[in-house]
């Protein structure tokens, strides 16, 4: 599945959005840059509220402070909905993978952010089948085991300076 810059050709976005919206059991994503739009946020939150096991491994260290802080601005809403978030802190994460319902898998260049979905040329392989999905789940588990869970109670007690920076960066990130 390939897409190019512009609203007319957002195939990778529609691929991810549809897969999450129609998930029934699990959504397991690993993504380096996470700045979703409102539709993607709603899809993830709705999936968790439907008792879909939504787990997302994100970067705990980054080469883009702006994106890192912007990503964290979404954590509270996701955690409150039941999405399980993890940060991989031992490396700069560049994986862009997903496994949904143990059947649908993707790997490619698409980040879960509006820059990838609207401004970049991207390509992802989508593989349907349980055998490949099992292999992707094993890789996901490796990332999960090397990650720290983000816990809602601890997250809500982070310093106000972090909260302010998240709000500030999130607001202005969409203008870049």
C-alpha positions as CSV (number, residue, x, y, z in Angstrom):
1,X,0.0,0.0,0.0
2,X,1.6,3.3,-1.0
3,X,0.6,6.9,-0.5
4,X,1.9,10.2,-1.6
5,X,1.6,13.7,-0.1
6,X,-1.8,15.3,-0.1
7,X,-5.3,14.5,1.1
8,X,-6.3,12.8,-2.2
9,X,-3.9,9.8,-1.7
10,X,-4.0,8.8,2.0
11,X,-4.1,5.1,1.4
12,X,-1.7,4.2,4.3
13,X,-3.8,6.3,6.6
14,X,-7.0,4.6,5.5
15,X,-5.4,1.2,5.8
16,X,-4.4,1.8,9.4
17,X,-7.7,3.5,10.3
18,X,-9.8,0.8,8.8
19,X,-7.8,-2.0,10.4
20,X,-8.1,-0.4,13.9
21,X,-11.8,0.5,13.5
22,X,-12.7,-3.1,12.5
23,X,-10.5,-4.8,15.0
24,X,-12.2,-7.5,17.2
25,X,-9.5,-8.9,19.5
26,X,-6.2,-7.1,19.4
27,X,-4.4,-4.1,18.0
28,X,-0.6,-4.3,18.6
29,X,1.4,-1.4,17.2
30,X,5.0,-0.4,17.3
31,X,5.7,3.1,16.1
32,X,8.5,5.6,16.3
33,X,6.6,8.8,15.8
34,X,3.1,9.0,17.2
35,X,1.0,12.2,16.6
36,X,-2.4,10.9,15.6
37,X,-5.3,13.0,14.3
38,X,-8.7,12.9,16.0
39,X,-10.1,10.1,13.8
40,X,-7.2,7.8,14.6
41,X,-7.4,8.7,18.3
42,X,-11.1,7.9,18.3
43,X,-10.5,4.6,16.5
44,X,-7.9,3.6,19.1
45,X,-10.1,4.7,22.1
46,X,-13.2,3.0,20.6
47,X,-11.3,-0.2,20.1
48,X,-10.2,-0.2,23.7
49,X,-13.7,0.5,24.9
50,X,-14.9,-2.5,22.9
51,X,-12.5,-4.6,25.0
52,X,-10.0,-5.0,22.1
53,X,-6.5,-5.5,23.6
54,X,-4.8,-2.3,22.3
55,X,-1.1,-2.1,23.0
56,X,1.2,0.5,21.5
57,X,5.0,0.5,21.9
58,X,6.5,3.9,21.4
59,X,9.9,5.4,21.6
60,X,11.1,6.4,25.1
61,X,14.2,8.0,23.5
62,X,14.0,10.0,20.3
63,X,15.9,11.9,17.7
64,X,13.0,14.5,17.5
65,X,12.2,16.2,20.8
66,X,9.2,17.9,19.2
67,X,7.5,14.7,18.1
68,X,8.4,13.0,21.4
69,X,6.7,15.6,23.5
70,X,3.8,15.9,21.1
71,X,3.2,12.1,21.3
72,X,3.1,12.2,25.1
73,X,0.3,14.8,24.9
74,X,-2.0,12.0,23.8
75,X,-1.2,9.5,26.6
76,X,-3.8,10.6,29.2
77,X,-6.8,10.1,26.9
78,X,-5.5,6.8,25.6
79,X,-4.6,5.4,29.1
80,X,-8.0,6.5,30.5
81,X,-9.7,4.6,27.7
82,X,-7.8,1.4,28.5
83,X,-5.1,1.6,25.8
84,X,-1.9,0.1,27.1
85,X,1.2,2.2,26.3
86,X,4.8,1.2,26.6
87,X,8.0,3.2,26.0
88,X,11.1,1.5,24.7
89,X,13.9,3.4,26.4
90,X,17.0,1.4,25.4
91,X,17.1,2.5,21.8
92,X,15.8,5.0,19.4
93,X,12.8,3.2,18.0
94,X,12.2,3.4,14.2
95,X,9.9,0.4,13.8
96,X,6.5,1.0,12.1
97,X,4.6,-2.3,12.5
98,X,1.2,-3.5,13.4
99,X,-0.6,-6.8,14.0
100,X,-4.4,-6.8,14.3
101,X,-6.5,-9.8,15.5
102,X,-3.6,-12.2,14.9
103,X,-4.4,-12.1,11.2
104,X,-3.6,-8.7,9.6
105,X,0.0,-7.4,9.7
106,X,1.8,-4.5,8.3
107,X,5.4,-3.3,8.2
108,X,6.6,-0.2,6.3
109,X,7.7,3.4,6.4
110,X,4.5,4.9,7.7
111,X,4.6,6.6,11.1
112,X,1.4,7.1,13.1
113,X,1.5,10.9,12.6
114,X,-0.1,13.4,10.4
115,X,3.2,14.2,8.6
116,X,3.4,10.6,7.4
117,X,-0.3,10.5,6.6
118,X,-0.5,13.8,4.7
119,X,2.9,15.1,3.7
120,X,5.2,12.2,3.0
121,X,5.5,9.4,0.4
122,X,5.0,6.2,2.3
123,X,4.8,2.4,1.5
124,X,3.7,-0.5,3.7
125,X,3.4,-4.2,3.1
126,X,0.2,-5.6,4.3
127,X,0.2,-9.4,4.9
128,X,-3.0,-11.3,5.7
129,X,-2.6,-14.6,7.4
130,X,-2.0,-16.2,10.8
131,X,1.5,-17.6,10.1
132,X,3.1,-14.2,9.3
133,X,1.0,-12.6,12.1
134,X,2.5,-15.0,14.7
135,X,6.0,-14.0,13.6
136,X,5.1,-10.3,13.9
137,X,3.5,-10.9,17.3
138,X,6.8,-12.5,18.4
139,X,8.7,-9.4,17.3
140,X,6.1,-7.2,19.1
141,X,6.6,-9.2,22.3
142,X,10.4,-8.6,22.0
143,X,9.7,-4.9,21.8
144,X,7.2,-5.1,24.6
145,X,9.6,-7.0,26.9
146,X,12.2,-4.3,26.3
147,X,9.8,-1.5,27.2
148,X,8.4,0.1,30.3
149,X,4.7,0.4,30.8
150,X,3.2,3.8,31.1
151,X,0.8,3.7,34.1
152,X,-2.1,6.1,34.4
153,X,-1.6,6.8,38.1
154,X,2.0,7.7,37.6
155,X,1.3,9.6,34.4
156,X,-1.2,11.8,36.1
157,X,1.4,12.8,38.7
158,X,4.1,14.0,36.3
159,X,5.3,17.6,36.8
160,X,3.2,20.5,35.5
161,X,6.1,21.6,33.4
162,X,5.9,18.5,31.3
163,X,2.1,18.9,31.0
164,X,2.6,22.5,29.8
165,X,5.2,21.5,27.2
166,X,3.0,18.7,25.9
167,X,0.1,21.1,25.5
168,X,2.3,23.8,23.9
169,X,4.0,21.4,21.5
170,X,0.8,19.6,20.5
171,X,-0.9,22.8,19.7
172,X,1.9,24.1,17.5
173,X,2.9,20.8,16.0
174,X,0.0,20.8,13.6
175,X,1.1,24.2,12.2
176,X,4.5,22.9,11.2
